[in-house]
Every structure is written in structure tokens, then in C-alpha cells.
């Protein structure tokens, strides 16, 4: 009887706490402030791109533009050649994402679904890639690309980007693929499917959350990378956005408005891709939490 009474008291106190209006107001105020804190850089960057140097540096740093300089975008796209840099970034990033995802899923399938001696050791070798900083590899990678005569080309960036994204991609795909029951493979083998058919018809369709997470990670790695882009590509015709935006700075004077416009053009594809794939990423996180 005493236990029943205590349980009722606990339930009633939980309901009071759950339905507390003051607590809900505090939570919503905190979330609103957090959202504003995270959205303010985007607001500042967008308004920054529509001002002249006087407003940016002195008279109106954080407010709305007194005069909207939409011509900054025209300068960035025509004089700054941003559209060409944008095209190069899209080509390099998309190819790197495709290569990374296919290589990661195939490697994960071989290490998690096929029994062979050395699979565990191979996985550990792949994971060693996390310990190698990208800065430490720039000289050997440059020498290899130079000997192969691949500098100043798309390949000079696609190959390193794919290689340095592969370790994390394998980590994500391996963790997700381990959760898939092997009974699916056995059922497909009974129906007469080979390993290739099982991989493309059974495993790949179930890997959409992992593919979305890997795509976001690889996209951010490639889209925002500057060091390799500056070192391996020196031709303006094939420069990516981070390297191309630096070309907008002059030796003596700098027009910050067009630079802000270029940064806005470079930033919004990242936001769009995340919004497009965020649901898949959440599914991947939920699946990992259930596994734990």
C-alpha cells in the first residue's frame, strides 16, 4: 500500500514538472537565444555582402545596409570569376564524394560480411589514417603528383580529397553495416544471387543513412579545403572557391563587399546540402544509439 502511494506521488510530481509552464517558457527562451546565436553569423555575412567599405569598417558594421549594394554579387561573379570557381568546386567535390562512398562501402562490405584472414587487421590499417594529419602529407603527396604529372588538374585534388575522407567514411559505413542482419545475405544467396548482386541489390539500398552522413562529411572536407587547393592547383581556370576567393584581395586596397558576396555564394550550398540530407543523418545517429 505504501509502495502504491509513493508511486502515485512520483507520477503526480512528474506530471507537475512536465506540465510546468514556467519550465516550458525557460526552455523555449533558451532555444530561441541559441538559434539566434547560431543564425547571427549567417545574417552578418549576408548583410556584409551588401555594404560598401565605409559601412563594413566604420559606420554600420552589424545593422542592415543603409544602401543595398547588389552590385557586389555582380562584381564577385564577373570580375572575381566566382562562377568558374564554383563550377570547379562542384565537379571536384561531387567526384570525390562518389569515389569515397563507393570505396568505403565496398571496403566495409569486404571487412564485415566476408570471412577472410586479415579482415580485422585491414580494418585497423584503414583506421590508422585518422592519426595522419593532412598537413604532414602535403610534401609527399605533392612529390607523387609531380612525378605523375598530375599537378594543376582536377585529379590533383580529387585523389587526395578521396583518400583523406576514406578513413572516416569506412568508420561510418562499417558501424552501420554491422547492424544489418547477415540473414539478408544468406536469403539472397539461396535465391541465387552472387556477392555483387547482394551488395548492390540488398546492402546498398539499406545504407542510405550512412551514405548521407558520409556525403556530408566528405562534402565539408572538400568544399572548404584550402591548403591542397592552393598547393596543387595554381591555374585560375581550375581553382576552387576557397582558393579563388583569396584572389579577390588586392595588394593595396580591398573591396570587402564582393568578398562577402563570394563567401555567401560559397556558404549557402553547404547549408542546402545539410538541410537536404539532415533527416538521413538523424536516422543514422538514432540507429547508432539503438545499437549502443
C-alpha positions as CSV (number, residue, x, y, z in Angstrom):
1,X,0.0,0.0,0.0
2,X,2.8,2.3,0.9
3,X,4.6,1.5,-2.4
4,X,1.4,2.3,-4.3
5,X,1.1,5.6,-2.6
6,X,4.7,6.5,-3.3
7,X,4.4,5.6,-6.9
8,X,1.3,7.8,-7.3
9,X,3.2,10.7,-5.7
10,X,6.1,10.2,-8.0
11,X,3.8,10.1,-11.1
12,X,1.9,13.2,-10.0
13,X,5.1,15.1,-9.3
14,X,6.5,14.1,-12.7
15,X,3.3,15.3,-14.3
16,X,3.5,18.6,-12.5
17,X,7.1,19.1,-13.6
18,X,6.2,18.0,-17.2
19,X,3.3,20.5,-17.4
20,X,5.1,23.4,-15.7
21,X,4.5,26.4,-17.9
22,X,7.5,28.3,-16.3
23,X,9.8,25.5,-17.3
24,X,8.5,25.4,-20.8
25,X,9.0,29.1,-21.2
26,X,12.5,28.9,-19.9
27,X,13.3,26.1,-22.4
28,X,11.8,27.9,-25.3
29,X,13.6,31.2,-24.4
30,X,16.9,29.3,-24.2
31,X,16.3,27.5,-27.6
32,X,15.4,30.9,-29.2
33,X,18.5,32.5,-27.9
34,X,20.6,29.6,-29.1
35,X,19.0,29.7,-32.5
36,X,19.7,33.4,-32.8
37,X,23.3,32.9,-31.7
38,X,23.8,30.3,-34.4
39,X,22.0,32.3,-37.1
40,X,23.7,35.6,-36.4
41,X,26.9,34.8,-38.4
42,X,24.7,34.0,-41.5
43,X,22.8,37.3,-41.0
44,X,26.1,39.2,-40.6
45,X,27.7,37.6,-43.6
46,X,24.7,38.3,-45.8
47,X,24.4,41.9,-44.8
48,X,28.2,42.2,-45.0
49,X,27.9,41.2,-48.7
50,X,25.6,44.1,-49.4
51,X,27.6,47.0,-48.0
52,X,30.5,49.2,-49.1
53,X,33.8,49.5,-47.2
54,X,32.6,52.5,-45.2
55,X,29.7,50.7,-43.7
56,X,31.7,47.5,-43.1
57,X,34.7,49.1,-41.5
58,X,33.3,52.1,-39.7
59,X,29.7,53.3,-39.7
60,X,27.4,50.3,-39.9
61,X,29.1,47.0,-39.0
62,X,26.2,45.0,-37.7
63,X,23.0,46.8,-38.9
64,X,21.1,46.4,-42.1
65,X,22.7,48.1,-45.1
66,X,21.7,51.8,-45.5
67,X,22.2,51.3,-49.2
68,X,21.9,47.8,-50.7
69,X,24.9,47.1,-52.9
70,X,23.6,44.2,-55.0
71,X,26.4,45.1,-57.4
72,X,28.8,43.3,-55.1
73,X,27.4,40.0,-56.3
74,X,27.9,41.1,-59.9
75,X,31.5,42.1,-59.2
76,X,32.2,38.8,-57.5
77,X,30.7,36.7,-60.3
78,X,32.2,38.7,-63.3
79,X,35.3,40.4,-62.1
80,X,36.1,37.8,-59.4
81,X,35.3,34.8,-61.7
82,X,33.4,33.2,-58.8
83,X,31.1,31.2,-61.1
84,X,34.0,29.4,-62.6
85,X,35.5,28.7,-59.2
86,X,32.0,27.5,-58.1
87,X,31.8,25.1,-61.1
88,X,35.3,23.7,-60.3
89,X,34.4,23.1,-56.6
90,X,31.2,21.3,-57.6
91,X,33.0,19.0,-60.1
92,X,35.8,18.1,-57.7
93,X,33.5,17.7,-54.7
94,X,30.9,15.5,-56.4
95,X,33.6,13.2,-57.9
96,X,35.4,12.9,-54.6
97,X,32.1,12.1,-52.8
98,X,31.2,9.3,-55.3
99,X,34.7,7.8,-55.1
100,X,34.7,7.9,-51.3
101,X,31.3,6.4,-50.9
102,X,31.8,3.6,-53.3
103,X,35.3,2.7,-52.0
104,X,34.1,2.9,-48.3
105,X,31.0,0.7,-48.9
106,X,33.0,-1.9,-50.8
107,X,35.7,-2.0,-48.2
108,X,33.2,-2.1,-45.4
109,X,31.3,-5.0,-47.1
110,X,34.5,-7.0,-47.5
111,X,35.6,-6.5,-43.9
112,X,32.2,-7.1,-42.2
113,X,30.3,-9.5,-44.5
114,X,33.0,-11.7,-46.0
115,X,35.1,-14.0,-43.8
116,X,38.7,-13.9,-44.7
117,X,42.0,-13.9,-42.9
118,X,43.3,-10.5,-42.2
119,X,40.0,-8.6,-42.4
120,X,40.4,-7.3,-38.8
121,X,44.0,-6.2,-39.5
122,X,42.9,-4.5,-42.7
123,X,40.3,-2.5,-40.8
124,X,43.0,-1.4,-38.3
125,X,45.2,-0.3,-41.1
126,X,42.4,1.8,-42.6
127,X,41.8,3.4,-39.1
128,X,45.4,4.5,-38.9
129,X,44.5,7.1,-41.5
130,X,42.8,9.1,-38.7
131,X,46.2,9.6,-37.0
132,X,47.8,11.1,-40.0
133,X,47.3,14.9,-40.2
134,X,46.6,16.3,-43.6
135,X,49.4,18.9,-43.1
136,X,52.0,16.2,-42.6
137,X,51.3,14.7,-46.0
138,X,51.4,17.7,-48.2
139,X,55.1,17.3,-49.3
140,X,54.9,13.5,-50.2
141,X,51.6,14.0,-51.9
142,X,53.0,16.9,-53.9
143,X,56.1,14.9,-54.9
144,X,53.9,11.9,-56.1
145,X,51.6,14.2,-58.1
146,X,54.5,16.0,-59.6
147,X,56.2,12.7,-60.8
148,X,52.9,11.6,-62.2
149,X,52.4,15.0,-63.9
150,X,49.0,15.5,-62.3
151,X,49.5,18.9,-60.8
152,X,47.2,21.7,-62.0
153,X,44.4,19.4,-62.8
154,X,41.2,18.2,-61.2
155,X,42.8,14.8,-60.4
156,X,45.4,16.6,-58.2
157,X,42.6,17.4,-55.8
158,X,40.1,14.6,-56.3
159,X,42.6,11.8,-55.4
160,X,43.9,13.4,-52.1
161,X,40.4,14.5,-51.1
162,X,39.0,11.0,-51.6
163,X,42.0,9.4,-49.8
164,X,41.8,11.6,-46.7
165,X,38.0,11.2,-46.5
166,X,38.1,7.4,-46.8
167,X,39.0,6.5,-43.3
168,X,36.1,8.3,-41.7
169,X,33.8,7.1,-44.4
170,X,34.8,3.5,-43.7
171,X,34.3,4.0,-40.0
172,X,30.8,5.3,-40.6
173,X,29.9,2.6,-43.1
174,X,31.4,-0.3,-41.0
175,X,29.5,0.7,-37.9
176,X,26.2,0.9,-39.8
177,X,26.8,-2.2,-41.9
178,X,27.5,-4.3,-38.7
179,X,23.9,-3.6,-37.7
180,X,22.4,-5.2,-40.8
181,X,21.5,-8.9,-40.1
182,X,23.5,-11.4,-42.1
183,X,20.3,-13.4,-42.7
184,X,19.6,-11.0,-45.6
185,X,22.8,-12.1,-47.3
186,X,22.0,-15.8,-46.8
187,X,18.5,-15.4,-48.1
188,X,19.8,-13.7,-51.2
189,X,22.4,-16.4,-51.7
190,X,19.7,-19.0,-51.5
191,X,17.8,-17.1,-54.2
192,X,20.8,-17.4,-56.5
193,X,22.4,-14.0,-56.0
194,X,26.2,-13.6,-56.2
195,X,28.2,-11.3,-54.0
196,X,28.0,-8.5,-56.4
197,X,24.2,-8.8,-56.7
198,X,23.9,-9.0,-52.9
199,X,26.0,-5.9,-52.4
200,X,24.2,-3.7,-55.0
201,X,20.6,-5.1,-54.5
202,X,20.5,-5.8,-50.8
203,X,23.2,-3.9,-48.9
204,X,23.4,-0.6,-50.8
205,X,19.7,0.3,-50.6
206,X,19.8,-0.2,-46.8
207,X,22.9,2.1,-46.4
208,X,21.1,5.4,-47.2
209,X,21.6,7.0,-43.7
210,X,25.3,6.1,-43.7
211,X,25.6,7.4,-47.3
212,X,24.0,10.7,-46.3
213,X,26.4,11.1,-43.3
214,X,29.4,10.2,-45.3
215,X,28.3,12.6,-48.1
216,X,28.0,15.5,-45.6
217,X,31.4,14.8,-44.1
218,X,33.1,14.4,-47.4
219,X,31.4,17.5,-48.8
220,X,32.6,19.7,-45.9
221,X,36.1,18.2,-46.2
222,X,36.4,19.0,-49.9
223,X,34.3,22.2,-50.2
224,X,36.1,24.1,-47.5
225,X,39.7,22.8,-48.1
226,X,42.3,25.5,-48.9
227,X,45.8,24.1,-48.3
228,X,45.8,21.4,-51.0
229,X,43.8,23.7,-53.3
230,X,46.5,26.4,-53.1
231,X,49.4,24.0,-53.4
232,X,48.4,21.5,-56.1
233,X,46.4,23.9,-58.4
234,X,47.9,27.2,-59.4
235,X,45.9,27.8,-62.6
236,X,43.0,30.1,-62.2
237,X,40.9,28.1,-64.7
238,X,40.7,25.1,-62.2
239,X,40.8,26.9,-58.8
240,X,38.2,26.0,-56.2
241,X,36.1,28.5,-54.3
242,X,38.4,28.9,-51.2
243,X,41.5,29.5,-53.3
244,X,39.6,31.7,-55.8
245,X,38.1,33.9,-53.1
246,X,41.6,34.8,-52.0
247,X,42.3,36.2,-55.5
248,X,39.8,39.0,-54.7
249,X,42.1,40.7,-52.3
250,X,44.3,43.4,-53.8
251,X,47.8,44.4,-53.0
252,X,46.9,47.8,-51.6
253,X,43.2,48.2,-51.3
254,X,40.5,45.6,-50.7
255,X,36.8,45.8,-51.6
256,X,35.2,43.8,-48.8
257,X,31.7,43.8,-50.2
258,X,32.4,41.5,-53.2
259,X,34.5,39.2,-50.9
260,X,31.4,39.0,-48.6
261,X,29.3,38.2,-51.7
262,X,31.7,35.4,-52.7
263,X,31.7,34.0,-49.2
264,X,27.9,34.0,-49.2
265,X,27.8,32.1,-52.6
266,X,30.3,29.6,-51.2
267,X,28.4,29.1,-47.9
268,X,24.8,28.5,-48.9
269,X,25.4,25.3,-50.8
270,X,26.7,23.8,-47.5
271,X,23.5,24.8,-45.7
272,X,21.4,23.5,-48.6
273,X,23.2,20.1,-48.6
274,X,22.8,19.7,-44.9
275,X,19.1,20.6,-45.0
276,X,18.6,18.1,-47.8
277,X,20.4,15.2,-46.0
278,X,19.8,16.1,-42.3
279,X,16.9,13.6,-42.0
280,X,19.2,10.7,-43.1
281,X,21.9,11.8,-40.7
282,X,19.4,11.8,-37.8
283,X,18.4,8.3,-38.8
284,X,22.0,7.2,-38.8
285,X,22.5,8.7,-35.3
286,X,19.3,7.1,-34.0
287,X,20.4,3.7,-35.4
288,X,23.8,4.0,-33.7
289,X,22.1,4.9,-30.4
290,X,19.8,1.9,-30.6
291,X,22.8,-0.3,-31.2
292,X,24.5,1.1,-28.1
